[in-house]
Amino acid sequence: MDISAFIDHLVTMPDYNAQIAHIEHIPPRSASFAELDSPLPDILEESLKAKGLLPLYTHQVQAVNHARRDNNVIVSTSSASGKSLCYNIPVILKMLNETGSCALYLFPTKALAQDQLRSFTDMFCPQLVRYEQVATFDGDTPSAERSAIRKHARILLTNPDMLHFGILPNHRSWSRLLRHLKFVVIDEAHSYRGVFGSHVALVLRRLRRLCLLYGSSPRFICCSATINNPAEHAEKLVGLPFQLVDNDGSPKGGKDFVFWNPPTVDDARSIRRSANSEAAGLFAELISNNIRTLAFSRTRRLTELVANYSKKILAEIRPSYANRVKAYRAGYLPEQRRLIENELFSGRLIGAVATNALELGIDVGDLEATVLTGYPGTIASTWQQAGRSGRRNDKSLSILVAFDNPLDQYFMRHPEFFFGKSFENAIINRQNPYILKAHILCAAWESPLSDNDEAFFGTVMAQEAGLLEKQGALRQRRNRWYLSPCISYPAQDVSIRATSGENVTLIDTSTNLPLETIEKSNALFQLHTGAIYLHQGETYLVSNLDLESHTAYAEPVKVSYYTISKDITDLHIINTIHKKQCGRVNVYLGHVEVTTTIVGFKKKAQFTEEVIGEEPLDLPPQHFPTVALWFDLPPKVISSLIKAELELVGGLHAAEHAAIAMLPLFAMCDRNDIGGVSTPFHPDTGKAQIFIYDGYPGGVGIAEKGYELVRQLWQATLGTIADCPCQEGCPGCIQSPKCGNNNEPLDKKAARMILEGLLF
């Protein structure tokens, strides 16, 4: 692929309107090699040599040396740096030296586990390991195969979900594996953050607890994309000390990274053309030029939209290619996912539009380009997605298409901030009481709890167990806690990827067959009556959402619009945890209760994003406790706003939106992980306030990070508002796509004055 020629081609196209905001030329990098402390067995060395995997890179050597010394290891290097050898070599060495030894590999997605199974068997079977000794075990594994896997597998590839509700609660059936477990591999460790990471941290402690019961003490090898706190994160995730390996010795073929900003269609309001349409056009243009490309979208719905847009464009410019691209996302049936994965790997598909399900480590062949529809939420994820292309060490192209929101537009105006910024911290909170209580119940089912288990669950375990005992969930006898007889198999009611353990099944009324399942809290926003839902490129109109039966019903339709829900949010302060003075105002951190009510939905035209209608909804309010930061306003600011005849309510609302949008610069989170409330008079304080809260029950540490770095947050928020060229406020600075009040009222000048008053 001649990248320069293709970029020149884009610039000469009729629709080009100065969309290229920046091109970063990332130079190639030569490999750095090293020698192991002691040589590998001949049979293993010959196998690696036959696959062209020798000599080993510096980071691979360091990781293997540490593992041979029985250290826990965290490897934090770039995409396609050969991290799999960092754990496969120590595991194979142990299996060659110790008969019956076993290893457990954890991957965040089924697709990644399948990909790694394919790579492992191709590399090491049957010369070093028999085929039947290596297996994946997940929700798609046929029942007929599960017994043989439990009996014979020495290397088990699974995911945290299956470990949580399939293996640990049934540990007696897995006693052979647990008794002989020598290594636990945690791939893509950076993906275990927020609620998911907090759950996984406790699942891993339950695993360690059962290993102790069976007399084993496995070493852990974690692999991660580059983040700012890899060793700290691994230690919080697993609960053990780790050796850090971050000296990346892998070669890189170089990359051109293009920042692509959709052109404005309304200069006064700085409203830009749809990023989804721009991404679809770029993706289709790459495919039509026979360039194997992977396009990423933030959500399931946007994945389907971009795939549909792309197919329509290809049908016009190169019809034979329209059926050689597909959407790929969670929610598809297992056979659909496997088919798409195989078609990508074999090259039958030239490209795919995917959620981050294909971000994590999967090698889908010689991809030459990636298109990112919107900033993925973190710098680490951005590089992970961009790293899917150029995995064969050839030069590659990545294009980040900006959404019309403050964070994306900030990077378009300040690309040096993105390319020069250090990576974010991964954040988890394993002592979130709502998460901890759930796993204490799961652990009690697996084996009665005692005071010794504070080594795994922390000193708050006894307190939480006491509360569960009062609720009748646990009972204490002879200094041990047992699960109450009224509770059966608690793991099945705990979803480790969601805020609740409940799912809603979507039924296609034309066939009476299930399409997919959606977590309940998301279903209220996506499967309400009148919602348009996309599945495999097909459009469905939701006719009914039955919350009691956890079922939604939809029928296939042909429409040219999609829907977005509208909601209102209230917040009540429970207590204050911390208080500090920053400049002339007080900043607070505390526990709050958030109430969200979905009141209606908007219909937006495809491609143009124009609002073509609104409908009311009557759904029950959702309540949850969480952690928030909030701060006062300097008295002089309020008087200055009145004097300038600016709107206090609109200024607070605008500053809240922009601050929420900028917080992901400092905490490894997504904008959708955070919520906010602003008011000129809050009944709990009697003052004007801006609140920013974690969007999950109990909180996961995001608000704490914002509290810690609040001054930097104010500075970045002021910068994005001041730098935006719009006159009255736009999606690139103060408008929010999540706003339940239709972005009304907003006052950009007042927001700027508020932030300047906080800082100066």
Beta strands, then each sheet from edge to edge (+ up, - down):
strand 1: 20-26
strand 2: 73-76
strand 3: 102-106
strand 4: 134-136
strand 5: 155-158
strand 6: 181-186
strand 7: 219-224
strand 8: 243-245
strand 9: 255-260
strand 10: 264-266
strand 11: 271-272
strand 12: 293-296
strand 13: 325-328
strand 14: 351-354
strand 15: 369-373
strand 16: 396-401
strand 17: 474-477
strand 18: 480-483
strand 19: 503-508
strand 20: 513-519
strand 21: 532-535
strand 22: 538-546
strand 23: 551-556
strand 24: 561-582
strand 25: 585-605
strand 26: 611-616
strand 27: 622-631
strand 28: 674-682
strand 29: 687-694
sheet 1: 1+ 9- 16- 15- 12- 14- 13-
sheet 2: 4+ 5+ 3+ 6+ 7+ 2+ 8+
sheet 3: 10+ 11-
sheet 4: 17+ 18-
sheet 5: 20+ 19- 23- 22+ 21-
sheet 6: 24+ 25- 26+
sheet 7: 24+ 25- 27+ 29- 28+
end
